[in-house]
Amino acid sequence: MPFEFGWENAEEIGIQLQERFPDTDPLSVRFTDMHKMITELPGFTGDPAKSNEGILEAIQMAWLEEYNDAK
């Protein structure tokens, strides 16, 4: 069974996004596009309607940290 995570797991989502989209600068991704990317991650179990700007900003910052660490 794959690891499951939801909106409250910003760090895990950031890691997953970095692994899946290693050449994508997180600051260049619109929140609407990032929302779709997140909800399509394997193991993501969050309710798509339960996200908000604050959650997406936290995820974007977690992803940015992973992106910068990888460079």
Secondary structure, DSSP 8 states (H G I E B T S, - for coil): ----B-TT-HHHHHHHHHHH-TT--GGGS-HHHHHHHHHTSTTB-S-GGG--HHHHHHHHHHHHHHHHHH-
